Amino acid sequence: MRFPDDSAAQAPDLSVNESGFRLSESYLAAIAWIENLPQNQNGSDKTWVEEAIEESRLHFAKAVRVS
């Protein structure tokens, strides 16, 4: 996967996150690229998220323990 060159410029200046992990510049650039996708913007339709959560809940509700 290739990320646009301007993604790194939009990435927050975080080399260490709140848990103390060091995050590489390429990782931060990838996160910025994903956050800037049209489907991740305010106002975009995200009803698929609720549907996926519900489907997952129903799927795992049918699980039975195998011993």
C-alpha positions as CSV (number, residue, x, y, z in Angstrom):
1,M,0.0,0.0,0.0
2,R,1.4,3.4,-0.9
3,F,0.6,6.5,1.0
4,P,0.5,10.0,-0.4
5,D,3.5,12.1,0.3
6,D,1.5,14.8,2.1
7,S,0.2,12.3,4.7
8,A,3.4,12.6,6.8
9,A,3.0,16.4,7.0
10,Q,-0.5,15.9,8.4
11,A,0.5,13.3,11.0
12,P,0.6,14.6,14.5
13,D,4.0,15.1,16.1
14,L,3.9,12.0,18.3
15,S,7.0,9.8,18.7
16,V,5.8,8.4,22.0
17,N,2.1,7.7,22.7
18,E,0.4,7.9,26.1
19,S,1.3,4.3,26.9
20,G,5.0,4.9,26.3
21,F,5.3,3.1,22.9
22,R,7.5,4.6,20.2
23,L,5.6,5.1,17.0
24,S,7.5,5.3,13.7
25,E,7.0,8.1,11.3
26,S,5.8,5.7,8.6
27,Y,3.1,4.3,11.1
28,L,2.0,7.8,11.9
29,A,1.8,8.7,8.2
30,A,-0.3,5.6,7.6
31,I,-2.7,6.6,10.4
32,A,-3.0,10.1,9.0
33,W,-3.7,8.8,5.5
34,I,-6.4,6.5,6.8
35,E,-8.0,9.2,9.0
36,N,-8.1,11.5,5.9
37,L,-10.0,9.1,3.7
38,P,-13.5,10.4,2.7
39,Q,-15.3,7.6,4.6
40,N,-13.7,8.7,7.8
41,Q,-14.8,12.3,7.7
42,N,-17.6,13.8,9.8
43,G,-20.9,13.5,8.2
44,S,-20.1,10.4,6.2
45,D,-22.4,7.4,6.4
46,K,-21.2,5.0,9.1
47,T,-24.3,2.8,9.6
48,W,-22.2,-0.1,8.4
49,V,-20.3,0.0,11.7
50,E,-23.4,-0.6,13.7
51,E,-24.5,-3.3,11.4
52,A,-21.1,-5.0,11.7
53,I,-21.2,-4.8,15.5
54,E,-24.7,-6.3,15.6
55,E,-23.8,-9.1,13.2
56,S,-20.7,-9.9,15.2
57,R,-22.7,-10.0,18.5
58,L,-25.3,-12.3,16.9
59,H,-22.6,-14.6,15.5
60,F,-20.8,-15.0,18.8
61,A,-24.1,-15.4,20.7
62,K,-24.5,-18.7,18.9
63,A,-21.1,-20.0,20.0
64,V,-21.0,-23.1,22.1
65,R,-18.2,-24.4,24.3
66,V,-16.5,-27.5,23.0
67,S,-14.7,-29.6,25.6
